[in-house]
């Protein structure tokens, strides 16, 4: 799977009245749901079908990309991503029941060509079938990726789903699948006449222009028109679609392209594979389409990401911050807020959950700077803190110098720390699994790729990062200095 990933946000609700400010419907929101769109939707559908899917794409470092990593990891998709120089494109749809009311797009303009890694190229070279979902965001313009696709086109089926602002398909792909408006625009044609002759004419022109083996033009409820073979002037096949009532066609092209690639990989004829794929796309829409897929849900009344770090659950009756520390086994004082609940609330609000961990025995300036830098990366900072027993096993019988209760209280006194979770194990992995942060941050004396938590974070779409290291500041050095004073 190669292509551009979008973040789709569905705001679902009911409308029973018009706004007094303007003649527009008022939608009472029931839920907000996020899911992977574009190439991410194709990859998700194929993974749900039981296929082993690797997704070659580009992902940013913003909050939208963190949601996408989590969603795709939860769907079983292996993401191999370069870094784009652009924000995550987001398409938000507001629905009244099943009917769309409005869609607004953010960050969907054409983007600079993203990076490419050796792992991305290796995934293309080893694929048994490839879908290219071009949404005009630059991944198909990368020269190395194009060269890799051209090299494998002769031995594995490539289904290329094009975009008006995207790149021209590489020569030799099995089939290109534009819809009618895309086909006419790419061919420089217009048509007010019957759909099928116009589709066939555009497909014939594009097959020669793109040097592809075939072009399948989809024409909504009329199915598709396939042009293949050397004598394309006469070789046009009409593929009807089953009659389907559709409120929102979102995702039909993605379902068709994915199914088509699988059937071609099974060595079915192109006509048979296209007929099966058209039928599956119709069935997908009849079942609710992309809007019916499971995604990352958020409550409708969630606070904004900016306000998430000051949620009421962090504050006591007097307005002072409560002692929001607890043990990773859930054993904390009555009425004391839970760091896990904080993570859930921040994530539901669309925010980014950041975590770090350690013993923090004798808090010093290096700790404070690292914690402050970590907090700036998201909307809350949760510290995983070793208990006294855990510190003794790691550091020896004379440690810790400061008790776990005092260490937690000192950390919570820092404005940048929103919650502390005590864990009794030698590593924080069980603790992290309970609230699944988006980012795990350590000082720059570590290598992010070599952190033992890196694979765990990746399992739910999280990432490990490092922040600048401040040398000559350590707990051991501070303890030795205090011993000399004593």
C-alpha positions as CSV (number, residue, x, y, z in Angstrom):
1,X,0.0,0.0,0.0
2,X,1.5,3.3,-1.1
3,X,-0.2,6.7,-0.8
4,X,-1.3,9.8,1.1
5,X,-3.0,9.4,4.5
6,X,-5.7,11.7,5.6
7,X,-7.4,12.1,9.0
8,X,-11.2,11.8,8.6
9,X,-13.3,13.3,11.4
10,X,-17.1,12.5,11.6
11,X,-19.3,14.7,13.7
12,X,-22.5,12.8,14.0
13,X,-25.8,14.1,15.4
14,X,-29.4,15.0,14.8
15,X,-30.9,18.2,13.4
16,X,-34.5,19.2,14.3
17,X,-34.4,23.0,13.9
18,X,-32.8,25.9,12.0
19,X,-30.4,28.4,13.6
20,X,-32.0,31.7,14.5
21,X,-28.8,33.4,13.2
22,X,-29.1,32.1,9.7
23,X,-31.2,29.6,7.7
24,X,-28.8,26.7,8.5
25,X,-29.5,23.5,10.4
26,X,-28.5,23.1,14.0
27,X,-26.9,19.7,14.6
28,X,-27.0,18.4,18.2
29,X,-23.8,16.3,18.3
30,X,-24.0,12.7,19.6
31,X,-20.4,11.7,18.9
32,X,-17.2,12.7,17.3
33,X,-15.2,9.9,15.6
34,X,-11.8,9.9,13.9
35,X,-10.6,7.4,11.3
36,X,-7.9,7.0,8.8
37,X,-8.7,8.2,5.3
38,X,-7.2,8.1,1.9
39,X,-4.5,5.4,1.7
40,X,-5.1,4.8,5.4
41,X,-8.7,3.8,4.6
42,X,-7.6,1.3,1.9
43,X,-5.0,-0.1,4.3
44,X,-7.6,-0.4,7.1
45,X,-10.1,-2.2,4.9
46,X,-7.5,-4.7,3.6
47,X,-6.2,-5.3,7.2
48,X,-9.8,-6.0,8.3
49,X,-10.1,-8.5,5.5
50,X,-7.2,-10.4,7.1
51,X,-4.4,-9.3,4.8
52,X,-0.9,-8.4,5.9
53,X,-0.7,-4.7,5.0
54,X,2.3,-2.4,5.0
55,X,1.6,1.3,4.4
56,X,4.2,3.4,2.7
57,X,3.3,7.0,3.4
58,X,4.3,10.3,5.0
59,X,3.2,11.4,8.5
60,X,3.8,14.6,10.2
61,X,4.6,15.1,13.9
62,X,1.4,16.9,14.8
63,X,-1.6,15.8,16.8
64,X,-3.4,14.6,13.7
65,X,-0.6,12.2,12.9
66,X,-0.5,10.9,16.4
67,X,-4.2,10.0,16.1
68,X,-3.5,8.3,12.7
69,X,-0.6,6.3,14.1
70,X,-2.8,5.0,17.0
71,X,-5.8,4.2,14.6
72,X,-3.6,2.4,12.1
73,X,-1.7,0.4,14.7
74,X,-5.1,-0.6,16.2
75,X,-6.2,-1.9,12.8
76,X,-3.1,-4.0,12.4
77,X,-1.5,-1.9,9.7
78,X,2.3,-1.6,9.6
79,X,3.2,2.0,8.9
80,X,6.4,2.9,7.1
81,X,6.5,6.7,7.0
82,X,8.7,9.4,5.7
83,X,8.4,12.9,7.1
84,X,6.5,15.5,5.1
85,X,7.0,19.3,5.4
86,X,3.3,19.9,5.9
87,X,0.6,19.4,8.5
88,X,-1.7,16.3,8.6
89,X,-4.6,16.9,6.1
90,X,-7.9,16.6,7.9
91,X,-11.4,16.3,6.5
92,X,-14.3,16.9,8.9
93,X,-17.8,15.9,8.0
94,X,-20.9,17.0,9.9
95,X,-23.8,14.5,9.6
96,X,-27.5,14.8,10.4
97,X,-28.3,11.1,10.9
98,X,-26.7,9.4,7.9
99,X,-26.8,12.5,5.6
100,X,-23.9,14.9,5.3
101,X,-24.6,18.5,6.1
102,X,-21.2,20.1,5.4
103,X,-17.5,19.1,5.1
104,X,-14.6,21.4,5.9
105,X,-11.0,20.6,5.0
106,X,-7.8,21.7,6.8
107,X,-4.3,21.3,5.5
108,X,-5.3,19.6,2.3
109,X,-3.3,21.8,-0.2
110,X,-0.6,20.2,-2.3
111,X,2.5,19.5,-0.1
112,X,6.2,19.3,-0.7
113,X,7.6,15.9,-1.7
114,X,8.2,13.9,1.5
115,X,11.2,11.9,2.5
116,X,11.8,8.2,1.6
117,X,13.5,5.5,3.7
118,X,15.2,2.2,2.8
119,X,12.4,0.4,4.7
120,X,9.8,2.0,2.5
121,X,11.5,0.9,-0.6
122,X,12.0,-2.6,0.7
123,X,8.3,-2.9,1.4
124,X,7.5,-1.9,-2.2
125,X,10.0,-4.4,-3.5
126,X,8.6,-7.3,-1.4
127,X,4.9,-6.7,-2.0
128,X,2.6,-9.2,-3.6
129,X,0.2,-6.6,-4.8
130,X,0.2,-2.8,-4.5
131,X,-2.5,-0.1,-4.3
132,X,-1.4,3.4,-4.9
133,X,-3.8,5.9,-3.4
134,X,-2.7,9.3,-4.6
135,X,-4.4,12.2,-2.9
136,X,-2.1,14.9,-4.2
137,X,0.1,15.2,-1.1
138,X,3.4,14.3,-2.7
139,X,4.2,10.7,-1.8
140,X,3.8,9.6,-5.4
141,X,6.1,12.4,-6.6
142,X,9.1,11.0,-4.7
143,X,11.6,9.9,-7.3
144,X,12.8,6.8,-5.4
145,X,9.3,5.6,-4.7
146,X,8.3,6.1,-8.4
147,X,11.4,4.2,-9.5
148,X,10.6,1.3,-7.0
149,X,7.0,1.1,-8.3
150,X,8.2,1.1,-12.0
151,X,10.6,-1.7,-11.2
152,X,7.9,-4.0,-9.7
153,X,5.1,-3.1,-12.1
154,X,6.1,-5.9,-14.5
155,X,5.8,-8.7,-11.8
156,X,3.1,-7.6,-9.3
157,X,-0.3,-6.1,-9.9
158,X,-0.4,-2.3,-9.2
159,X,-3.8,-0.6,-8.9
160,X,-3.3,3.2,-9.1
161,X,-6.1,5.4,-7.8
162,X,-5.2,8.8,-9.2
163,X,-5.9,12.4,-8.1
164,X,-6.3,15.6,-10.2
165,X,-3.5,17.3,-8.3
166,X,-1.4,14.2,-7.9
167,X,1.3,12.6,-10.0
168,X,1.0,10.7,-13.3
169,X,0.9,6.9,-12.8
170,X,4.2,5.2,-13.6
171,X,4.2,3.2,-16.8
172,X,3.1,-0.4,-16.8
173,X,0.7,-0.5,-13.9
174,X,-2.1,-3.1,-14.1
175,X,-5.0,-0.7,-14.0
176,X,-5.7,3.0,-13.1
177,X,-9.1,3.7,-11.5
178,X,-10.2,7.3,-11.9
179,X,-13.8,8.3,-11.4
180,X,-15.5,10.0,-14.4
181,X,-14.8,13.6,-13.4
182,X,-11.2,12.7,-12.8
183,X,-10.9,10.9,-16.1
184,X,-12.4,13.7,-18.1
185,X,-10.2,16.3,-16.4
186,X,-7.0,14.3,-16.9
187,X,-7.9,13.7,-20.5
188,X,-8.8,17.3,-21.1
189,X,-12.3,16.4,-22.2
190,X,-15.8,17.5,-21.3
191,X,-19.1,15.7,-21.9
192,X,-22.8,16.5,-21.6
193,X,-23.8,13.3,-23.3
194,X,-24.3,9.7,-22.2
195,X,-22.0,8.5,-19.4
196,X,-20.7,5.3,-20.8
197,X,-19.4,6.5,-24.2
198,X,-17.7,9.5,-22.5
199,X,-16.1,7.1,-19.9
200,X,-14.8,4.8,-22.7
201,X,-13.4,7.7,-24.7
202,X,-11.6,9.1,-21.7
203,X,-10.3,5.7,-20.6
204,X,-8.9,5.0,-24.1
205,X,-7.1,8.4,-24.1
206,X,-5.7,7.9,-20.6
207,X,-4.5,4.3,-21.2
208,X,-2.2,5.6,-24.0
209,X,-1.2,8.8,-22.1
210,X,-0.2,6.8,-19.0
211,X,1.1,3.7,-20.7
212,X,-1.0,1.6,-18.3
213,X,-2.3,-1.9,-19.1
214,X,-5.9,-0.8,-18.4
215,X,-8.1,2.0,-17.2
216,X,-11.2,1.4,-15.2
217,X,-13.4,4.5,-15.0
218,X,-16.0,4.4,-12.2
219,X,-19.3,6.1,-12.8
220,X,-21.1,5.9,-9.5
221,X,-24.4,4.0,-9.6
222,X,-23.7,3.1,-13.3
223,X,-20.8,0.9,-12.2
224,X,-17.6,1.2,-14.3
225,X,-16.2,1.1,-17.8
226,X,-13.0,-0.9,-18.4
227,X,-10.7,-0.4,-21.3
228,X,-7.8,-2.9,-21.8
229,X,-5.8,-4.7,-24.4
230,X,-4.0,-3.5,-27.5
231,X,-7.1,-2.8,-29.5
232,X,-8.6,-0.3,-26.9
233,X,-10.7,1.4,-29.6
234,X,-13.1,-1.6,-29.5
235,X,-12.2,-3.3,-26.2
236,X,-14.4,-1.4,-23.7
237,X,-16.3,-3.5,-21.1
238,X,-19.3,-2.1,-19.2
239,X,-19.5,-3.4,-15.6
240,X,-22.8,-2.7,-14.0
241,X,-23.2,-2.0,-10.2
242,X,-25.9,-3.6,-8.0
243,X,-28.7,-1.2,-7.2
244,X,-27.8,0.5,-3.9
245,X,-29.3,3.3,-1.8
246,X,-26.5,5.6,-0.9
247,X,-26.5,8.6,1.5
248,X,-22.7,9.2,1.4
249,X,-20.4,7.6,-1.2
250,X,-17.3,8.3,0.9
251,X,-14.8,5.4,0.6
252,X,-16.3,3.6,-2.4
253,X,-13.2,4.2,-4.5
254,X,-10.9,3.0,-1.7
255,X,-12.9,-0.2,-1.3
256,X,-12.9,-0.8,-5.0
257,X,-9.1,-0.3,-5.4
258,X,-8.3,-2.5,-2.5
259,X,-10.5,-5.4,-3.6
260,X,-9.3,-5.1,-7.2
261,X,-5.7,-5.5,-6.2
262,X,-6.5,-8.6,-4.1
263,X,-8.4,-10.3,-6.9
264,X,-5.6,-9.5,-9.4
265,X,-3.1,-11.0,-7.0
266,X,-5.2,-14.1,-7.0
267,X,-4.6,-14.2,-10.8
268,X,-8.2,-13.6,-11.8
269,X,-8.8,-12.0,-15.1
270,X,-9.1,-8.2,-15.1
271,X,-12.8,-8.3,-16.1
272,X,-13.7,-10.7,-13.4
273,X,-11.6,-8.9,-10.8
274,X,-13.2,-5.6,-11.8
275,X,-16.7,-7.0,-11.6
276,X,-16.1,-8.4,-8.1
277,X,-14.5,-5.2,-6.9
278,X,-17.5,-3.1,-8.2
279,X,-19.9,-5.4,-6.4
280,X,-17.9,-5.1,-3.2
281,X,-17.8,-1.3,-3.4
282,X,-21.6,-1.3,-3.8
283,X,-22.0,-3.6,-0.8
284,X,-19.6,-1.5,1.2
285,X,-21.8,1.6,0.6
286,X,-25.0,-0.3,1.3
287,X,-23.5,-1.2,4.7
288,X,-22.9,2.5,5.6
289,X,-19.6,3.1,3.8
290,X,-16.7,4.7,5.6
291,X,-18.9,6.3,8.1
292,X,-19.9,2.9,9.5
293,X,-16.3,1.9,10.2
294,X,-15.1,1.8,13.8
295,X,-12.7,4.6,14.7
296,X,-11.3,6.6,17.6
297,X,-14.3,8.0,19.4
298,X,-14.5,11.1,21.6
299,X,-17.4,12.3,23.7
300,X,-19.4,15.2,22.1
301,X,-18.9,17.6,24.9
302,X,-15.1,17.1,25.2
303,X,-13.2,20.3,26.2
304,X,-10.7,21.8,23.8
305,X,-7.2,20.4,23.6
306,X,-5.9,23.8,24.9
307,X,-8.0,23.5,28.1
308,X,-7.4,19.8,28.6
309,X,-4.4,20.3,30.9
310,X,-6.6,22.2,33.4
311,X,-9.5,19.8,33.5
312,X,-11.6,20.1,36.7
313,X,-10.5,16.6,37.8
314,X,-7.1,18.0,38.7
315,X,-8.4,20.5,41.2
316,X,-9.6,20.3,44.8
317,X,-12.6,22.1,46.3
318,X,-10.3,25.0,47.4
319,X,-9.0,25.6,43.9
320,X,-5.6,24.1,44.8
321,X,-4.3,21.2,42.7
322,X,-5.2,17.9,44.2
323,X,-2.5,15.3,45.0
324,X,-3.1,13.5,41.7
325,X,-0.7,10.7,42.1
326,X,-1.7,7.0,42.2
327,X,-0.2,3.6,41.9
328,X,-0.2,1.7,38.6
329,X,-2.3,-1.0,40.2
330,X,-5.0,1.6,40.8
331,X,-4.6,1.8,44.5
332,X,-4.7,5.4,45.4
333,X,-6.4,7.5,48.0
334,X,-10.1,8.1,48.1
335,X,-11.1,11.1,46.0
336,X,-7.6,11.4,44.5
337,X,-7.8,11.9,40.7
338,X,-6.4,9.2,38.4
339,X,-3.6,9.9,35.9
340,X,-5.2,7.3,33.6
341,X,-8.5,9.2,33.7
342,X,-6.6,12.4,32.8
343,X,-5.0,10.7,29.8
344,X,-8.4,9.5,28.6
345,X,-10.0,12.9,29.0
346,X,-7.1,14.7,27.2
347,X,-7.2,12.2,24.3
348,X,-11.0,12.5,24.0
349,X,-10.6,16.2,23.7
350,X,-8.2,15.7,20.7
351,X,-5.1,16.4,22.8
352,X,-1.7,14.8,23.0
353,X,-0.7,12.7,26.0
354,X,3.0,12.9,26.9
355,X,4.7,10.7,29.5
356,X,8.1,10.4,31.0
357,X,9.5,8.3,33.8
358,X,12.3,7.6,36.3
359,X,13.2,7.6,39.9
360,X,13.5,11.4,40.4
361,X,15.4,10.9,43.6
362,X,16.7,14.3,44.7
363,X,15.0,16.5,42.1
364,X,17.5,18.8,40.3
365,X,17.6,21.4,37.6
366,X,18.3,18.8,34.9
367,X,15.1,17.0,35.8
368,X,13.1,20.3,35.8
369,X,14.3,21.3,32.4
370,X,13.6,17.8,30.9
371,X,10.1,17.8,32.4
372,X,9.4,21.3,31.1
373,X,10.6,20.4,27.6
374,X,8.5,17.3,27.6
375,X,5.3,19.2,28.7
376,X,5.7,21.5,25.7
377,X,5.3,18.6,23.3
378,X,1.6,17.9,24.2
379,X,-1.4,18.8,26.3
380,X,-0.6,17.0,29.6
381,X,2.5,15.4,31.1
382,X,2.2,12.2,33.2
383,X,5.2,11.0,35.1
384,X,5.7,7.3,35.7
385,X,7.6,7.2,39.0
386,X,9.5,4.2,40.5
387,X,8.3,3.2,43.9
388,X,10.7,2.9,46.8
389,X,10.9,-0.9,46.3
390,X,11.6,-0.5,42.6
391,X,14.4,2.1,43.3
392,X,16.1,-0.2,45.8
393,X,16.2,-3.0,43.3
394,X,17.6,-0.7,40.6
395,X,19.9,1.5,42.7
396,X,20.9,-0.5,45.8
397,X,19.8,-0.7,49.4
398,X,20.7,2.9,50.3
399,X,18.3,4.4,47.7
400,X,16.0,6.1,47.5
401,X,17.1,9.1,49.5
402,X,13.6,10.6,49.3
403,X,10.4,8.6,49.8
404,X,8.0,7.9,47.0
405,X,5.3,10.1,48.7
406,X,7.7,13.0,48.9
407,X,9.1,12.5,45.4
408,X,5.6,12.4,44.0
409,X,4.6,15.6,45.9
410,X,7.7,17.4,44.6
411,X,7.0,16.5,41.0
412,X,3.4,17.6,41.3
413,X,4.6,20.9,42.7
414,X,6.1,21.6,39.3
415,X,3.7,23.5,37.0
416,X,4.7,21.3,34.0
417,X,3.6,18.0,35.7
418,X,-0.1,17.1,35.5
419,X,-0.1,13.7,37.1
420,X,2.2,11.1,38.7
421,X,1.7,7.3,38.5
422,X,3.8,5.1,40.8
423,X,4.9,1.7,39.5
424,X,6.5,-1.1,41.4
425,X,8.0,-3.0,38.5
426,X,11.6,-2.6,37.3
427,X,10.4,-1.1,34.0
428,X,7.4,1.3,33.3
429,X,6.0,-0.9,30.5
430,X,3.0,-2.2,32.4
431,X,2.3,1.3,33.7
432,X,2.5,2.7,30.2
433,X,0.1,0.1,28.8
434,X,-2.6,1.3,31.2
435,X,-2.9,4.8,29.7
436,X,-1.1,4.4,26.3
437,X,0.5,7.8,25.9
438,X,1.1,9.4,22.5
439,X,4.7,10.3,23.3
440,X,7.3,8.8,25.7
441,X,10.0,11.4,26.4
442,X,13.5,10.9,27.8
443,X,16.6,13.1,28.1
444,X,19.0,13.4,25.2
445,X,21.5,11.1,26.9
446,X,19.2,8.3,25.4
447,X,18.7,7.4,21.8
448,X,15.0,7.5,21.0
449,X,15.2,4.5,18.6
450,X,17.0,2.4,21.2
451,X,14.7,3.0,24.1
452,X,13.3,-0.3,25.4
453,X,9.8,1.3,25.4
454,X,10.0,2.1,21.7
455,X,8.4,-1.1,20.4
456,X,5.6,-0.9,23.1
457,X,4.7,2.7,22.2
458,X,4.7,1.7,18.5
459,X,2.1,-1.0,19.2
460,X,-0.6,1.5,19.8
461,X,0.7,4.2,17.5
462,X,2.8,6.2,20.0
463,X,6.4,7.4,19.6
464,X,9.5,7.8,21.6
465,X,11.3,11.2,21.6
466,X,14.3,12.8,23.4
467,X,14.7,16.3,24.6
468,X,18.0,18.2,25.2
469,X,20.4,16.6,27.8
470,X,21.9,18.9,30.4
471,X,25.3,17.4,31.5
472,X,26.9,17.7,34.9
473,X,23.5,17.4,36.6
474,X,22.7,14.1,38.2
475,X,21.2,12.6,41.4
476,X,24.3,10.7,42.2
477,X,26.5,13.8,41.8
478,X,24.1,15.8,44.0
479,X,24.1,13.0,46.6
480,X,27.9,13.0,46.7
481,X,28.0,16.7,47.2
482,X,25.5,16.5,50.0
483,X,27.6,13.8,51.7
484,X,30.7,16.0,51.6
485,X,28.8,18.8,53.2
486,X,27.5,16.5,55.9
